[in-house]
Amino acid sequence: MSSLSLPSQVMLLAADIYRHYRWRIPTLLLLMTVVALSEGLGMILLLPLLNAVGISGQAGSGLIGGAIDGILAVSGASDSDYHLSVLLLVVFAYQLLLFLSQTWW
């Protein structure tokens, strides 16, 4: 057994990780955050698509519904189901690129 306390061991581990990875740690944390946000955006964009194909939900009500409508209005995808599907595929491709760049490091 080691004579060091748990907080000391954690600090040594953190110092060793920082010594090996330096600038990669904040970059990976930023990539993880952006990947999570793009995952949420992709899931949110599924709501209006499901509503467009006939599976009704509460896509247009509340704060999140207003945010979805705003995203669709800015992107121009609120016109048709085709535009909404293309926007969703673009978001998923962007998410894939972010995920691949995150796992590359």
LINTA-V616997 format. One record per backbone hydrogen bond with DSSP energy under -1.0 kcal/mol. CO is the residue of the C=O (numbers start at 1). NH is the residue of the N-H. Records with the same first field share a line. If there is no record, write none. Layout:
# LINTA-V616997
CO: NH ; NH
This chain:
# LINTA-V616997
5: 9
6: 10
7: 11
8: 12
9: 13
10: 14
11: 15
12: 16
13: 17
14: 18
15: 19
16: 20
17: 21
18: 22
21: 24
23: 27
24: 28
25: 29
26: 30
27: 31
28: 32
29: 33
30: 34
31: 35
32: 36
33: 37
34: 38
35: 39
36: 40
37: 41
38: 42
39: 43
40: 44
41: 45
44: 47
46: 50
47: 51
48: 52
49: 53
50: 55
54: 56
62: 66
63: 67
64: 68
65: 69
66: 70
67: 71
68: 72
69: 73
70: 74
71: 75
72: 76 ; 77
80: 84
81: 85
82: 86
83: 87
84: 88
85: 89
86: 90
87: 91
88: 92
89: 93
90: 94
91: 95
92: 96
93: 97
94: 98
95: 99
96: 100
97: 101
98: 102
99: 103
100: 104
